[in-house]
């Protein structure tokens, strides 16, 4: 997913100035194999070598680059502090370090803070992994301080998000997810986007978000 054209206007004192986010979603389609230059010549040389009784050396043809199935542009307006969940979802759905950086810079220009991290594993191990990743990313980036109220908001928002993200059942769930934390002066949101399933081979996309007042 490509995020571009993010509005970076300064925050007004009443925090009512809108933020504009632009996104380009690229869905990867099927890969088309294209013969590399000189492949026909290599095959002819190999056939000739085999005819002389020589051993033909195997040639590896480089794969053609993957092309997107389609490009979709999405535009979202963040109008006030109550839209913290939208910003967290945008950050969680970002694809790549460059897109994360652009979204975080836009949030910073409006006086907000955000960070993203990743976590994966099976549900029996995920609680400890997610807690360490969540707290470490939030504290190291300065999104939250080691303060009772802010840590309380972080934990409750994360609990709400993961409760919706991980399916309930008797089987252990395999999870691979990106966690985004976004906060402003009043609200904190944790968004989780990724894949989850009762078996790794059956992964499908899931997304959730939790919000807590600071």
Secondary structure as UniProt FT lines:
FT   STRAND          2..3
FT   TURN            13..14
FT   STRAND          19..28
FT   TURN            37..38
FT   HELIX           39..51
FT   TURN            52..53
FT   STRAND          68..78
FT   HELIX           81..83
FT   HELIX           84..92
FT   HELIX           97..109
FT   TURN            110..111
FT   STRAND          113..122
FT   HELIX           123..141
FT   HELIX           148..165
FT   STRAND          174..183
FT   STRAND          187..197
FT   HELIX           200..202
FT   STRAND          204..213
//
